[in-house]
Amino acid sequence: MAQKRKQTVRKMLIGFVGLYFVICGTLYFFQEKFIFRPTILSQDYTYKFTHPFEELFLKAEDGGIINAILFKNKQPKGVILYFHGNVGDLSRWGAITEYFANKNYDVLVMDYRTYGKSSGNLNETLLYKDAQMCYDYLKATYNENSITVYGRSLGSGFATYITSKNNPKQTILEAPYYSIEDVAKKRLPVFPLKYLLKFEFPNYEFVQSIKSPLYIFHGTDDAVVPFESGKKLFDKTFKVNSDFIIIPKGSHNNLNEFAVYKEKLNNILFQ
């Protein structure tokens, strides 16, 4: 009887170990599916927004094509370079960023590789280069001190990188993370994520080089990027020029519904 129990326990352990390695393999080989959730648009898709805009196709050094929307105003207060979240495409994010255009800001929002009409290999270094290409595109027309960099969720990784390498007027982060590993650990604490993840997006490193004003918005009830991750990121900032705006009861996708978000954003951009 005891021998049978030992065999049963041994089989269970082997099964658990096997399942553990299967999950590790899935995380390693299919992590792009978890991090990036694009929708695809046909190349002849026509964007429809109420605010005047230009559609751009920017060619990267490796041949990737980055599709972007540039909302225009006659006498803009400045320009916002907006890096969107991990779900959807410009048909959605253009409508969201049109809010800023209607407040008299020019706005450039890009679709990442594999999103919408954009193409190219998904690679962290190449994604940073795409972000810099968009920043350089704006610098050719706008004074750098009129550029606001805005990063939402996944996009905070590109926003912090760009600001750490350039000198925009200010940076706004909405629901940002400390790093991709930090967020993943909350869901998968027993896996060696440091060795499995191909994407780092180390916001905590980039923010330490940011000296221009930096504003972080985070909801306390965020179930996608934990509030603690955003707060830990703020603790790495140069606090003299940074502010952490807490949205009580705010979740991941509804911060713009709260008065504190609207009031603070109004003070930062629209006054």
C-alpha positions, -999 to 999 in steps of 0.1 A, spaced: 0 0 0 28 24 10 46 15 -23 15 25 -43 12 58 -25 49 65 -33 43 57 -70 12 79 -70 31 108 -54 60 103 -78 37 104 -108 20 136 -95 54 153 -90 65 143 -125 32 157 -138 36 190 -120 72 194 -131 62 186 -167 34 211 -165 57 237 -150 81 234 -179 53 234 -205 41 267 -190 77 281 -191 80 271 -227 46 287 -235 57 320 -218 90 321 -236 78 313 -271 44 330 -271 49 360 -248 43 384 -277 7 372 -277 3 382 -241 21 415 -242 10 428 -276 -27 425 -286 -30 442 -320 -59 443 -344 -50 445 -381 -63 470 -406 -62 466 -444 -39 490 -461 -68 507 -479 -87 512 -446 -99 549 -444 -97 565 -410 -127 587 -400 -122 613 -373 -140 646 -368 -108 666 -363 -85 674 -393 -56 650 -395 -29 636 -418 -21 599 -422 16 592 -422 37 562 -432 72 564 -417 99 539 -429 122 524 -403 159 516 -410 151 478 -411 123 483 -436 94 483 -411 66 507 -419 50 527 -391 16 541 -396 6 572 -377 -20 599 -374 -12 635 -369 -40 657 -358 -35 694 -367 -47 728 -354 -42 762 -370 -25 777 -339 -17 748 -315 -7 752 -279 19 726 -286 21 690 -298 16 657 -279 35 625 -289 11 598 -277 21 562 -272 -10 540 -268 -18 509 -249 -14 473 -260 -48 466 -274 -63 477 -307 -51 500 -335 -53 536 -346 -90 535 -355 -95 532 -317 -66 552 -304 -71 580 -329 -106 586 -315 -92 586 -279 -64 611 -287 -87 633 -307 -97 646 -273 -64 664 -270 -67 677 -306 -100 692 -297 -83 710 -269 -61 728 -294 -30 705 -293 -15 689 -324 -12 651 -317 9 624 -332 -1 588 -324 16 558 -339 7 522 -343 34 498 -332 47 471 -355 21 445 -363 -7 469 -352 -32 483 -377 -13 491 -409 21 491 -394 46 463 -402 79 449 -391 95 425 -366 85 429 -330 118 437 -312 123 459 -282 153 478 -297 134 483 -330 103 496 -311 124 522 -293 139 533 -327 104 536 -341 95 558 -311 126 580 -317 117 582 -354 84 597 -345 100 621 -321 125 632 -347 96 637 -372 80 662 -348 114 679 -340 116 688 -377 85 710 -374 81 718 -337 104 733 -311 114 706 -286 101 727 -257 66 725 -272 65 687 -272 47 668 -245 53 630 -244 23 609 -232 25 572 -225 -5 551 -216 0 516 -201 23 497 -225 31 530 -241 47 543 -209 77 522 -219 83 542 -250 74 575 -234 100 571 -206 126 559 -231 121 589 -254 122 614 -226 153 599 -211 171 604 -245 156 638 -254 144 670 -239 107 674 -243 87 700 -224 71 674 -201 60 638 -199 27 623 -188 23 586 -179 -11 570 -174 -12 536 -156 25 529 -161 45 499 -149 78 495 -131 88 470 -157 72 442 -177 88 417 -153 73 435 -123 38 432 -137 42 396 -148 55 386 -113 21 396 -98 4 370 -120 31 343 -122 53 346 -91 66 310 -92 82 313 -127 118 325 -135 105 354 -155 139 372 -155 152 344 -178 120 339 -198 110 374 -208 124 387 -241 109 422 -235 120 443 -205 106 478 -209 125 489 -178 107 521 -170 124 522 -136 157 527 -154 146 554 -178 128 576 -153 160 581 -134 174 601 -163 143 623 -167 148 658 -153 119 676 -171 85 676 -154 70 641 -151 34 634 -141 21 599 -133 -16 591 -131 -26 557 -115 -59 543 -103 -60 524 -69 -82 497 -84 -61 490 -115 -63 452 -122 -41 453 -152 -10 473 -140 -12 472 -102 -12 505 -84 19 494 -64 39 490 -97 31 526 -106 39 539 -71 72 520 -71 81 536 -104 74 571 -90 98 563 -62 126 560 -88 119 594 -103 137 627 -98 109 639 -74 117 676 -76 100 677 -110 76 648 -108 41 643 -94 22 611 -86 -16 617 -90 -36 590 -73 -71 583 -87 -91 567 -58 -112 538 -72 -98 543 -107 -92 512 -128 -71 507 -159 -93 522 -186 -115 548 -169 -92 574 -154 -105 601 -178 -139 597 -160 -126 611 -127 -126 647 -117 -91 646 -103 -77 634 -136 -95 661 -155 -85 688 -131 -49 679 -130 -47 674 -168 -63 708 -172 -36 723 -150 -8 706 -169 -20 711 -205 -49 734 -210 -43 765 -188 
